[in-house]
Amino acid sequence: MFRTLLTASAIAVATAAALPAAAAQPVELVIQYPYGELFNETHAQIREAFAKIHPEITLTYRTPYAEYEEGTQKILREAVTNQLPDVTYQGLNRVRIMVDRGIARPLDGYIAAEKDFEAEGFHQAMYDIGTQNGHVYALPFAISLPITYWNLDLVRKAGGDPANLPTSWDGVIDMAKKIDALGPDVNGISYVWDITGNWLWQAPVFAHGGTMLTADETKVAFDGAEGKFAMHTIARMVTEAHMPNLAQADARATFAAGKTGIYVTSTSDLTKTTNMIAGRFELKTHVFPDVTPGIGRLPAGGNVVMIVSKDDAKLDAAWQYVKFVTGPEGAAIMARTTGYMPPNKKANEVYLKDFYVQNPNHYTAVSQLPILTKWYAFPGENGLKITDVIKDHLNSVITGARAAEPDAVLADMTRDVQRLLPKK
């Protein structure tokens, strides 16, 4: 596909790449990424490894974005004030808005000019993730999927079988209730519903074969049976398993302290959570519950890397950086220092071959890759606002205020989202 897209610009890139290394001019790239608590060590190791290959390129990092929403909002403002970094990492569901606003730079020419790119682990599925309007604007850096984390010590105390953990929400909630009954200082389950971009709202809907909107994106579609199942399941965690209202950081800390039996969140939390547990109890990861065979999917979380520099003189250097971090070496560094999965095939098959054998908890999400789907981004000017509206309605359930009326919450959420969709 991309060989046919070779342009004069791409030929210039290929010619420049063939020049002696001594001819390379010093370049500074300004880079910004999200979630410092997860990625600071990753980017420190990447900077060190990249410097060995490209000593002429200096990487300067801005303070990390707190989360994907903040990262998107900052980029949108900086595009107006001409303060953009050269390279930004954004949530997988934010490619659309960056392209619609004319901020992301296309990568087709660079990809077409590369030789043996497939042998380096790059493949069509990687391009698809960052494709919008028929062009590639981003490459995936870190991929995550929702999984369950289990405190096997508490499972045993509650009479459960660590070798046969439940794969249905009925089974998960039943076990959460038993763990919750162990004592007043023990919590059965934490579901990190407030993860950025309504990710863990989309997951149970997609797992049953549902969608957020109709195919033409004119009408809400999560108000059907799939959405009702998702909303009722979340409400049951509160009403039946007495799930406390904890922010993500507090939910992680409580689980790591051995006070929560089941922790439902992203695989991206795995390395940090494992380090926090420090051998305090036996941890096992398990699949996300109730994925309907044949039609069920799970949204791919994580982030992409894209070039947004306004300085054309920096584009070639920025591409060298993007190519490295999404290539086998950069991707392997990312996987070893986080719980994310690399989309690069060579990283998984060569660089990380033994890693997954030695770290089976990391392989749980990899086993779910066949059911991966796109993390949905709502269309139009109100896309980010819709995300907040959904979060507000979910919050009314999690706090217990409306946990007893999930159908009414879903109806209100449907109405409010429908009002914000673009008119066609």
C-alpha positions in Angstrom: 0.0 0.0 0.0 2.6 2.5 1.1 5.1 1.8 -1.7 2.6 3.4 -4.0 2.5 6.6 -1.9 6.2 7.4 -2.5 6.4 11.2 -3.2 9.1 13.7 -3.9 9.2 14.4 -0.2 9.7 10.7 0.6 12.5 10.5 -2.0 14.2 13.4 -0.3 13.9 11.6 3.0 15.5 8.5 1.6 18.3 10.5 0.0 19.0 12.3 3.3 19.1 9.0 5.1 21.8 7.8 2.8 24.2 10.7 3.6 27.2 10.1 5.9 26.4 10.3 9.6 29.0 13.1 9.9 26.8 15.3 7.7 23.9 15.2 10.1 23.2 18.6 11.7 22.4 18.9 15.5 18.7 19.0 16.2 16.7 19.5 19.4 13.3 17.7 19.6 10.8 18.8 22.2 8.7 15.9 23.3 5.7 15.5 25.7 4.1 12.4 26.9 1.3 11.4 29.4 1.3 9.6 32.7 4.7 10.3 34.2 4.2 7.8 37.0 3.9 5.0 34.3 6.3 6.3 31.6 9.1 8.3 33.2 11.4 5.4 33.5 10.4 4.2 30.0 11.4 7.5 28.3 14.6 7.8 30.4 15.7 4.5 29.0 14.6 5.3 25.5 16.5 8.6 25.6 19.7 6.8 26.6 19.3 4.1 23.9 18.3 6.6 21.2 21.4 8.8 21.9 23.7 5.9 21.0 22.2 5.8 17.6 21.5 9.5 17.0 23.9 11.6 19.0 23.1 14.5 16.8 19.5 14.6 18.0 18.9 16.0 21.5 15.6 15.0 23.2 14.1 17.6 25.5 11.1 16.5 27.5 8.3 18.8 28.8 6.5 18.0 32.1 4.3 14.9 31.3 0.6 15.4 30.7 -1.4 14.2 33.8 -3.7 12.3 31.5 -4.9 12.0 27.9 -7.6 14.6 28.2 -5.1 17.2 29.5 -2.7 16.2 26.7 -5.3 16.8 24.1 -6.5 20.1 25.6 -2.9 21.4 25.8 -2.1 20.5 22.2 -5.3 22.2 21.0 -4.3 25.4 22.9 -0.7 25.3 21.8 -1.7 24.9 18.2 -3.3 28.4 18.5 -0.5 30.0 20.5 2.3 28.4 18.4 3.8 26.6 21.3 3.5 23.0 20.1 6.2 20.4 20.9 7.7 18.6 18.0 6.4 15.2 19.0 3.4 14.4 21.2 2.0 11.2 22.7 -1.8 11.1 22.6 -4.4 8.6 23.5 -5.4 6.2 20.8 -8.8 7.7 20.6 -7.4 11.2 20.0 -6.0 10.7 16.5 -9.3 11.9 15.0 -9.4 15.3 16.7 -5.7 16.0 15.9 -6.3 15.3 12.2 -9.6 17.2 12.1 -7.8 20.2 13.5 -4.9 20.0 11.1 -2.3 19.5 13.8 -0.9 16.0 13.2 1.6 15.7 10.3 1.1 12.8 7.8 3.7 10.0 7.9 2.9 8.2 4.6 5.9 9.5 2.7 8.3 8.5 5.5 6.8 5.0 5.7 6.9 4.5 2.0 10.6 5.5 1.9 11.7 2.9 4.5 13.3 -0.3 3.3 12.7 -3.6 5.1 10.2 -2.0 7.4 8.2 -5.2 7.7 11.3 -7.1 8.8 11.6 -4.6 11.6 8.2 -5.6 12.9 6.0 -2.9 11.4 2.8 -4.1 9.8 -0.6 -2.9 8.5 -2.4 -3.2 11.8 0.0 -0.7 13.3 -0.7 1.8 10.5 -4.5 1.2 10.8 -4.5 2.5 14.4 -3.2 5.9 13.4 -5.0 6.1 10.1 -7.6 8.8 9.4 -9.1 9.8 6.1 -6.9 7.3 4.3 -3.5 8.7 5.6 -1.3 7.6 8.5 -0.8 10.4 11.1 0.4 8.4 14.1 2.0 5.1 15.0 1.0 3.2 18.1 3.6 3.2 20.9 1.9 1.4 23.9 -1.2 -0.8 23.7 -3.3 -1.8 26.7 -6.4 -3.9 27.2 -8.6 -4.2 30.2 -7.8 -7.2 32.5 -8.6 -8.3 36.0 -6.0 -8.4 38.8 -6.6 -10.9 41.6 -5.3 -11.1 45.2 -5.1 -14.9 45.4 -4.5 -14.8 49.2 -8.0 -13.2 49.6 -9.5 -15.5 47.0 -8.4 -18.6 49.1 -9.6 -17.1 52.3 -13.0 -16.5 50.7 -13.2 -20.1 49.5 -12.3 -19.5 45.9 -10.1 -21.6 43.6 -7.1 -19.7 42.3 -6.8 -22.2 39.5 -10.3 -21.5 38.2 -11.0 -17.8 38.4 -14.4 -16.8 37.1 -14.7 -15.4 33.5 -18.2 -14.1 33.9 -19.4 -11.0 35.7 -21.8 -13.1 37.7 -18.8 -15.1 39.0 -16.7 -12.1 39.5 -19.3 -10.3 41.6 -20.1 -13.4 43.5 -16.4 -13.7 44.5 -16.2 -10.0 45.3 -19.2 -10.4 47.7 -17.4 -13.3 49.5 -14.2 -11.3 49.8 -16.0 -8.2 51.0 -17.5 -10.4 53.8 -14.1 -11.2 55.1 -14.0 -8.1 57.3 -14.6 -4.4 57.5 -11.1 -3.5 56.3 -11.4 -5.7 53.1 -12.9 -4.5 49.8 -14.2 -7.1 47.3 -13.7 -5.2 44.1 -12.5 -2.0 42.5 -13.5 -1.2 39.0 -11.5 1.8 37.6 -14.5 3.3 35.8 -12.9 6.8 35.6 -10.1 5.8 33.3 -9.7 8.4 30.6 -11.9 8.4 27.6 -14.8 6.3 29.1 -12.5 3.3 28.4 -14.1 1.0 31.0 -17.6 2.0 29.9 -16.8 1.1 26.3 -15.2 -2.2 27.4 -18.3 -4.1 28.7 -20.4 -2.7 25.9 -18.0 -3.8 23.2 -17.5 -7.1 25.0 -21.1 -8.0 24.2 -20.9 -6.8 20.6 -22.3 -3.3 21.1 -21.1 0.0 19.8 -21.2 3.6 21.0 -23.1 5.1 18.0 -24.8 3.8 14.9 -22.7 3.2 11.8 -23.5 6.7 10.4 -22.6 8.2 13.8 -25.9 10.1 14.0 -27.5 8.2 16.9 -26.5 6.8 20.3 -26.3 2.9 20.1 -25.2 2.1 23.6 -28.7 2.3 24.9 -29.5 -1.2 23.7 -29.1 -4.6 25.4 -25.3 -4.3 25.5 -25.4 -0.9 27.3 -28.0 -2.1 29.7 -25.9 -5.1 30.6 -22.9 -2.8 31.1 -24.7 -0.3 33.3 -26.4 -3.0 35.4 -23.1 -4.7 35.9 -21.4 -1.5 37.1 -24.4 -0.8 39.4 -24.2 -4.4 40.8 -20.6 -3.8 41.9 -21.9 -1.0 44.1 -25.2 -2.5 45.3 -24.2 -6.1 45.8 -20.4 -6.1 46.3 -20.4 -2.7 48.2 -17.6 -1.3 45.9 -16.2 1.9 47.4 -15.8 5.1 45.4 -12.1 5.3 44.9 -10.1 7.3 42.3 -7.7 5.3 40.2 -4.6 6.0 42.3 -6.4 5.2 45.5 -7.8 2.0 44.0 -4.4 0.9 43.0 -2.9 1.7 46.4 -5.6 -0.2 48.3 -5.2 -3.2 46.1 -1.4 -3.2 46.5 -1.8 -3.0 50.2 -3.7 -6.3 50.2 -7.1 -4.7 51.1 -8.9 -5.4 47.8 -9.6 -8.8 46.3 -10.3 -7.9 42.6 -8.9 -4.9 40.7 -10.3 -4.3 37.2 -8.2 -1.9 35.2 -5.7 -1.6 32.4 -2.8 -3.9 31.8 -0.7 -0.7 31.8 -0.9 -0.7 35.6 0.8 -4.1 35.9 4.4 -3.1 36.5 3.7 -0.3 38.9 1.1 -2.4 40.8 3.5 -5.4 41.0 6.3 -3.2 42.4 3.9 -1.7 44.9 2.8 -5.1 46.1 6.4 -6.1 46.7 5.6 -9.7 47.3 3.0 -8.9 50.0 0.6 -11.4 48.4 0.3 -13.6 45.4 -0.9 -11.6 42.3 -2.5 -13.2 39.3 -3.9 -11.4 36.2 -6.9 -12.8 34.4 -9.1 -12.0 31.3 -11.8 -9.4 31.2 -15.1 -11.0 32.0 -18.0 -11.9 29.7 -16.6 -11.3 26.2 -19.2 -12.9 23.9 -17.5 -15.4 21.6 -17.4 -14.4 17.9 -18.8 -10.8 18.4 -17.2 -9.5 21.6 -14.3 -7.1 21.4 -12.2 -5.0 23.8 -11.1 -1.4 23.1 -7.4 -1.0 22.7 -6.1 1.6 25.2 -2.7 3.2 25.3 -1.1 5.9 23.2 0.2 6.8 19.8 3.2 9.0 18.9 2.7 11.7 16.3 4.7 14.6 14.8 3.1 18.0 15.3 6.2 20.2 14.8 5.6 23.4 12.9 9.3 23.5 12.0 9.9 21.6 8.7 13.6 21.5 9.4 12.9 19.1 12.3 10.6 16.6 10.5 13.4 14.2 9.4 14.8 14.0 13.0 11.3 13.6 14.4 10.7 10.7 12.1 14.0 9.0 13.2 12.7 9.3 16.8 9.2 8.0 16.0 10.7 5.1 14.1 12.9 4.2 17.0 10.3 4.3 19.8 7.8 2.2 17.7 10.5 -0.1 16.4 11.6 -3.3 18.1 14.2 -1.8 20.6 12.0 1.1 21.7 8.9 -1.1 21.9 10.8 -3.7 24.0 12.0 -1.0 26.5 8.4 0.2 26.8 7.1 -3.4 27.5 9.7 -4.2 30.1 9.2 -0.9 32.0 5.3 -0.9 32.0 2.4 -3.3 31.7 1.6 -2.2 28.1 2.0 -4.4 25.0 4.1 -3.4 22.0 2.3 -3.4 18.7 5.6 -4.1 17.0 5.8 -7.8 15.9 9.6 -8.1 16.1 9.6 -6.7 19.7 7.1 -9.4 20.8 8.6 -12.3 18.8 12.3 -11.7 19.3 13.1 -9.1 21.9 10.4 -10.2 24.4 10.2 -13.9 23.7 11.6 -15.0 27.1 10.0 -12.0 28.9 6.5 -13.4 28.7 7.6 -16.8 29.8 9.2 -15.4 32.9 6.3 -12.9 33.4 3.0 -14.7 32.8 0.9 -11.9 34.3 2.1 -9.7 31.4 0.9 -12.3 28.9 -2.8 -12.1 29.9 -3.4 -9.0 27.8 -1.4 -10.4 24.9 -3.7 -13.4 24.9 -6.6 -11.0 24.3 -5.1 -9.3 21.2 -7.3 -11.3 18.8 -10.4 -9.4 20.2 -8.8 -5.9 20.1 -10.8 -3.1 18.5 -10.5 0.7 18.3 -11.0 2.9 21.3 -13.9 4.9 20.1 -13.7 8.7 19.8 -17.0 10.6 19.5 -17.3 12.9 16.4 -17.7 16.7 16.2 -16.8 19.7 18.2 -18.4 18.2 21.3 -16.4 15.0 21.3 -14.5 15.8 24.5 -17.6 17.1 26.2 -19.4 13.9 25.5 -16.7 12.0 27.3 -17.3 14.2 30.4 -21.1 13.8 30.2 -20.7 10.0 30.2 -18.3 10.2 33.1 -20.7 12.4 35.2 -23.5 9.9 34.7 -21.3 6.9 35.6 -20.2 8.8 38.7 -23.8 9.1 39.9 -23.9 5.3 40.0 -20.5 4.8 41.6 -21.2 7.2 44.4 -24.4 5.2 45.1 -26.7 8.2 44.5 -28.3 6.4 41.5 -26.9 2.9 41.8 -30.5 1.5 42.3 -31.7 2.9 39.0 -29.3 1.9 36.2 -31.9 2.0 33.5 -32.9 5.6 34.3 -29.2 6.6 34.4 -28.7 5.0 31.0 -31.7 6.8 29.5 -30.5 10.1 30.8 -27.0 9.5 29.5 -28.4 8.6 26.1 -30.5 11.7 26.0 -27.6 14.0 27.0 -25.1 12.5 24.5 -27.6 12.5 21.7 -28.0 16.3 22.1 -24.3 16.8 21.7 -23.8 14.8 18.5 -23.2 16.7 15.3 -26.3 17.3 13.1 -26.1 15.7 9.7 
